Amino acid sequence: MTGPKNNQLSIQEVEKVAKLARLKLDEIELELYTGQLSSILEHIARLEKLDIEGVEPMAHPIPLNNRLDEDVPGDPMPVDALLDNAPEVVEQFISVPKVLGGDS
C-alpha cells in the first residue's frame, strides 16, 4: 500500500483492506482503524531505520524454561454439563455446521 507521506493511510485503503479481510466497517470504525493502522506503519518505519548490525535474532527477550506438569487424567466432565454448554444439541450430540461436502 502506498498512502500519503508519513505512512498515513487513506480511508479508501483501509476500506480495501477491510473488504479483503471480509470485514464490514462503519464510518466511525473506518476513521478509528485508519488512524491506528497509520500509527502502526509509522512505528514500523521507525524500526526499519534502526541499526541492527551484529544483533542476534531471538524469539524471546529472556530465556524461557517450560514448566510442564505431569499429564494425569482426571475425572471426565459429565455429559449433561458438556451438552449444557453446547450452542446446539441434537439428541445426545453437539450439532455443528457442515464444513465438507455438498448440501446433501
Residue frames as a rotation matrix with the C-alpha (Angstrom) as fourth column:
MET 1
0.579 0.815 0.000 0.00
0.815 -0.579 0.000 0.00
0.000 0.000 -1.000 0.00
THR 2
-0.633 -0.751 0.186 1.24
0.749 -0.655 -0.096 3.42
0.194 0.079 0.978 -0.82
GLY 3
0.509 0.810 -0.289 -0.51
0.859 -0.497 0.122 6.15
-0.045 -0.310 -0.950 1.07
PRO 4
0.814 -0.199 0.546 0.37
-0.055 -0.962 -0.268 9.80
0.578 0.188 -0.794 1.50
LYS 5
-0.151 -0.977 0.153 3.62
-0.250 -0.112 -0.962 10.81
0.956 -0.183 -0.228 3.19
ASN 6
-0.541 -0.213 0.813 4.45
-0.824 -0.058 -0.564 9.67
0.167 -0.975 -0.144 6.74
ASN 7
-0.952 0.132 -0.278 2.79
0.124 0.991 0.044 6.28
0.281 0.007 -0.960 6.14
GLN 8
-0.584 0.811 -0.014 -0.62
-0.453 -0.340 -0.824 7.88
-0.674 -0.475 0.566 6.62
LEU 9
-0.805 0.370 0.463 -3.25
0.561 0.728 0.394 5.56
-0.191 0.577 -0.794 5.15
SER 10
-0.746 0.665 -0.002 -6.32
-0.599 -0.671 0.437 6.84
0.290 0.327 0.900 3.40
ILE 11
-0.193 0.781 0.595 -9.79
-0.672 0.337 -0.660 5.72
-0.715 -0.526 0.459 4.37
GLN 12
0.595 0.401 -0.697 -10.08
-0.800 0.373 -0.469 4.12
0.072 0.837 0.543 0.90
GLU 13
-0.305 -0.782 -0.544 -7.01
-0.601 0.601 -0.527 1.96
0.739 0.166 -0.653 1.60
VAL 14
-0.838 0.065 0.541 -8.44
-0.469 0.421 -0.777 0.81
-0.278 -0.905 -0.322 4.92
GLU 15
0.255 0.966 -0.030 -11.77
-0.789 0.190 -0.585 0.08
-0.559 0.172 0.811 3.19
LYS 16
0.334 -0.202 -0.921 -9.89
-0.765 0.513 -0.389 -2.06
0.551 0.834 0.017 0.66
VAL 17
-0.755 -0.651 -0.076 -8.06
-0.450 0.600 -0.661 -3.98
0.476 -0.465 -0.746 3.41
ALA 18
-0.515 0.653 0.555 -11.33
-0.596 0.192 -0.780 -4.46
-0.616 -0.733 0.290 5.29
LYS 19
0.489 0.709 -0.508 -13.01
-0.857 0.283 -0.430 -5.77
-0.161 0.646 0.747 2.14
LEU 20
-0.063 -0.604 -0.794 -10.15
-0.618 0.649 -0.445 -8.23
0.784 0.463 -0.414 1.54
ALA 21
-0.951 -0.293 0.103 -10.48
-0.242 0.491 -0.837 -9.40
0.195 -0.820 -0.538 5.15
ARG 22
-0.359 0.911 -0.205 -14.25
0.384 0.344 0.857 -9.63
0.851 0.228 -0.473 4.70
LEU 23
-0.605 0.149 -0.782 -14.86
0.736 -0.268 -0.621 -7.09
-0.302 -0.952 0.052 7.46
LYS 24
0.129 0.692 0.710 -17.81
0.695 -0.574 0.433 -4.72
0.707 0.438 -0.555 7.37
LEU 25
-0.586 -0.426 -0.689 -16.79
0.788 -0.499 -0.362 -1.45
-0.189 -0.755 0.628 8.98
ASP 26
0.634 0.770 0.070 -18.95
0.772 -0.626 -0.111 1.62
-0.042 0.125 -0.991 9.56
GLU 27
0.565 -0.389 0.727 -17.64
0.186 -0.799 -0.572 5.19
0.804 0.458 -0.379 9.11
ILE 28
0.760 -0.268 0.593 -16.59
-0.646 -0.420 0.638 5.54
0.078 -0.867 -0.492 12.76
GLU 29
0.700 -0.508 0.502 -14.64
0.176 0.804 0.568 2.28
-0.692 -0.309 0.652 12.67
LEU 30
0.619 -0.473 0.627 -13.00
0.732 0.059 -0.679 3.26
0.285 0.879 0.383 9.36
GLU 31
0.609 -0.382 0.695 -11.76
-0.305 -0.922 -0.240 6.52
0.732 -0.066 -0.678 10.85
LEU 32
0.749 -0.298 0.592 -10.57
-0.576 0.149 0.804 4.78
-0.328 -0.943 -0.060 14.03
TYR 33
0.650 -0.482 0.587 -8.74
0.428 0.871 0.242 1.99
-0.628 0.094 0.773 12.20
THR 34
0.723 -0.425 0.545 -7.25
0.410 -0.372 -0.833 4.37
0.557 0.825 -0.095 9.64
GLY 35
0.578 -0.497 0.647 -5.52
-0.688 -0.723 0.059 6.24
0.439 -0.479 -0.760 12.47
GLN 36
0.641 -0.305 0.704 -4.49
-0.460 0.582 0.671 3.07
-0.615 -0.753 0.233 14.30
LEU 37
0.729 -0.365 0.579 -3.09
0.610 0.731 -0.306 1.34
-0.311 0.577 0.755 11.21
SER 38
0.700 -0.490 0.520 -1.25
0.068 -0.679 -0.731 4.52
0.711 0.547 -0.442 10.19
SER 39
0.590 -0.469 0.657 0.35
-0.808 -0.346 0.477 4.67
0.003 -0.812 -0.583 13.65
ILE 40
0.678 -0.325 0.659 1.46
0.056 0.917 0.395 1.05
-0.733 -0.231 0.640 13.32
LEU 41
0.725 -0.406 0.556 3.02
0.657 0.165 -0.736 1.74
0.207 0.899 0.386 9.91
GLU 42
0.653 -0.501 0.568 4.84
-0.417 -0.864 -0.284 4.81
0.633 -0.052 -0.773 11.30
HIS 43
0.603 -0.420 0.679 6.22
-0.645 0.244 0.724 2.72
-0.470 -0.874 -0.123 14.15
ILE 44
0.692 -0.332 0.641 7.41
0.485 0.871 -0.072 0.02
-0.534 0.361 0.764 11.73
ALA 45
0.754 -0.420 0.505 9.07
0.301 -0.463 -0.834 2.69
0.585 0.780 -0.223 9.57
ARG 46
0.576 -0.557 0.598 10.99
-0.787 -0.576 0.222 3.92
0.221 -0.599 -0.770 12.65
LEU 47
0.601 -0.334 0.726 12.04
-0.249 0.785 0.568 0.35
-0.759 -0.522 0.388 13.47
GLU 48
0.829 -0.261 0.494 13.30
0.556 0.483 -0.677 -0.17
-0.062 0.836 0.545 9.92
LYS 49
0.700 -0.565 0.437 15.73
-0.241 -0.763 -0.600 2.74
0.673 0.314 -0.670 10.41
LEU 50
0.776 -0.394 0.492 17.44
-0.511 0.064 0.857 1.12
-0.369 -0.917 -0.151 13.42
ASP 51
0.008 -0.855 -0.518 21.00
-0.838 0.277 -0.470 -0.17
0.545 0.438 -0.715 13.05
ILE 52
0.771 0.330 0.545 20.79
-0.582 0.711 0.393 -3.86
-0.258 -0.621 0.740 13.93
GLU 53
0.378 -0.733 -0.565 24.18
-0.465 0.377 -0.801 -4.88
0.801 0.565 -0.198 12.60
GLY 54
-0.641 -0.742 -0.195 25.54
-0.279 0.462 -0.842 -7.68
0.715 -0.485 -0.503 14.81
VAL 55
-0.340 0.600 0.724 22.31
-0.912 -0.021 -0.411 -8.14
-0.231 -0.800 0.554 16.78
GLU 56
-0.999 -0.034 -0.002 21.45
-0.034 0.987 0.156 -11.83
-0.004 0.156 -0.988 17.15
PRO 57
-0.278 0.956 -0.092 17.87
-0.566 -0.085 0.820 -12.73
0.776 0.280 0.565 16.18
MET 58
-0.997 -0.007 0.074 15.81
-0.065 0.556 -0.829 -14.11
-0.035 -0.831 -0.555 19.03
ALA 59
-0.400 0.907 -0.130 12.34
0.419 0.307 0.855 -15.45
0.815 0.287 -0.503 19.60
HIS 60
0.749 0.605 -0.271 12.04
0.494 -0.238 0.836 -14.07
0.441 -0.760 -0.478 23.13
PRO 61
0.450 -0.605 0.657 13.99
-0.397 -0.794 -0.460 -11.38
0.800 -0.054 -0.598 25.01
ILE 62
-0.067 -0.476 0.877 14.65
-0.992 0.123 -0.009 -13.54
-0.104 -0.871 -0.480 28.09
PRO 63
-0.844 -0.260 -0.469 15.39
-0.341 0.935 0.097 -17.25
0.413 0.242 -0.878 28.41
LEU 64
0.179 0.960 0.213 12.29
-0.934 0.097 0.345 -19.36
0.310 -0.261 0.914 28.92
ASN 65
-0.942 -0.322 0.094 12.02
-0.334 0.883 -0.330 -22.50
0.023 -0.342 -0.939 30.98
ASN 66
-0.154 0.926 -0.345 8.99
-0.534 0.216 0.818 -24.59
0.832 0.310 0.461 30.21
ARG 67
-0.773 0.049 0.633 7.25
-0.575 0.370 -0.730 -25.89
-0.270 -0.928 -0.258 33.27
LEU 68
-0.291 0.659 -0.694 5.30
-0.570 0.463 0.679 -28.93
0.768 0.593 0.241 32.28
ASP 69
-0.105 0.360 0.927 3.03
-0.916 0.328 -0.231 -30.62
-0.387 -0.874 0.295 34.77
GLU 70
-0.930 -0.157 0.332 2.66
-0.076 0.966 0.246 -34.36
-0.359 0.203 -0.911 34.60
ASP 71
-0.479 0.777 -0.408 -0.19
-0.754 -0.126 0.644 -35.34
0.450 0.616 0.647 32.31
VAL 72
-0.971 0.208 0.115 -2.55
0.082 0.748 -0.659 -37.13
-0.223 -0.630 -0.744 34.67
PRO 73
-0.544 0.835 0.087 -6.07
0.143 -0.009 0.990 -38.00
0.827 0.551 -0.114 33.53
GLY 74
-0.909 0.324 0.264 -8.81
-0.367 -0.318 -0.874 -36.70
-0.199 -0.891 0.408 35.77
ASP 75
-0.369 0.866 0.337 -12.50
0.452 0.484 -0.749 -37.36
-0.812 -0.124 -0.570 36.08
PRO 76
-0.736 0.138 0.663 -14.36
0.632 -0.212 0.745 -36.77
0.244 0.967 0.068 32.81
MET 77
-0.864 0.503 -0.024 -16.82
-0.484 -0.844 -0.231 -33.91
-0.137 -0.187 0.973 32.50
PRO 78
-0.396 0.798 0.455 -20.42
0.268 0.574 -0.774 -35.08
-0.878 -0.185 -0.441 32.96
VAL 79
-0.684 0.150 0.714 -22.18
0.729 0.096 0.678 -35.37
0.033 0.984 -0.175 29.57
ASP 80
0.397 0.918 0.006 -25.12
0.914 -0.396 0.093 -33.23
0.088 -0.031 -0.996 30.72
ALA 81
0.422 -0.321 -0.848 -22.79
0.292 -0.837 0.462 -30.41
-0.858 -0.443 -0.259 31.79
LEU 82
-0.698 -0.701 0.148 -20.96
0.309 -0.107 0.945 -30.59
-0.646 0.705 0.291 28.47
LEU 83
-0.449 0.601 0.661 -24.18
0.861 0.093 0.500 -30.51
0.239 0.794 -0.559 26.46
ASP 84
0.521 0.622 -0.584 -25.47
0.770 -0.638 0.008 -27.56
-0.368 -0.454 -0.812 28.54
ASN 85
0.033 -0.626 -0.779 -22.51
0.030 -0.778 0.627 -25.53
-0.999 -0.045 -0.007 27.22
ALA 86
-0.646 -0.263 0.717 -23.00
0.658 0.285 0.697 -26.53
-0.388 0.922 -0.011 23.57
PRO 87
-0.830 0.330 -0.450 -24.56
-0.427 -0.895 0.131 -23.96
-0.359 0.301 0.884 21.22
GLU 88
0.130 0.889 -0.439 -26.88
-0.980 0.182 0.077 -26.56
0.148 0.420 0.895 19.66
VAL 89
-0.716 -0.298 0.631 -27.66
-0.480 0.867 -0.134 -30.14
-0.507 -0.399 -0.764 20.65
VAL 90
0.091 0.709 -0.700 -29.34
-0.885 0.380 0.270 -32.90
0.457 0.595 0.662 18.64
GLU 91
0.733 0.250 -0.632 -30.28
0.076 0.894 0.442 -35.86
0.676 -0.372 0.636 20.84
GLN 92
0.846 -0.485 -0.221 -27.06
0.290 0.070 0.955 -36.59
-0.448 -0.872 0.200 22.82
PHE 93
0.031 -0.844 0.536 -24.73
0.995 0.079 0.068 -34.93
-0.100 0.531 0.841 20.28
ILE 94
-0.098 -0.159 -0.982 -23.29
0.117 -0.982 0.147 -31.47
-0.988 -0.100 0.115 19.76
SER 95
0.601 0.385 0.701 -24.55
0.738 0.070 -0.671 -30.12
-0.307 0.920 -0.242 16.43
VAL 96
-0.214 -0.720 -0.660 -22.01
0.106 -0.688 0.718 -28.24
-0.971 0.084 0.224 14.29
PRO 97
0.551 0.405 -0.730 -22.27
-0.623 -0.383 -0.683 -26.74
-0.556 0.830 0.041 10.79
LYS 98
0.726 -0.280 0.629 -21.27
0.537 0.802 -0.263 -28.96
-0.431 0.529 0.732 7.90
VAL 99
0.357 -0.684 -0.636 -17.83
-0.427 -0.725 0.540 -27.94
-0.831 0.079 -0.551 6.60
LEU 100
-0.774 -0.629 -0.067 -17.14
-0.382 0.380 0.843 -30.53
-0.505 0.678 -0.534 3.90
GLY 101
-0.711 0.469 0.525 -19.19
0.635 0.748 0.193 -31.87
-0.302 0.470 -0.829 1.04
GLY 102
-0.739 0.506 0.445 -22.36
0.134 -0.538 0.832 -30.67
0.660 0.675 0.330 -0.62
ASP 103
-0.496 0.652 0.574 -25.79
-0.821 -0.568 -0.065 -29.82
0.284 -0.503 0.817 0.68
SER 104
0.291 0.667 -0.686 -26.96
-0.413 0.734 0.538 -33.43
0.863 0.126 0.490 0.84
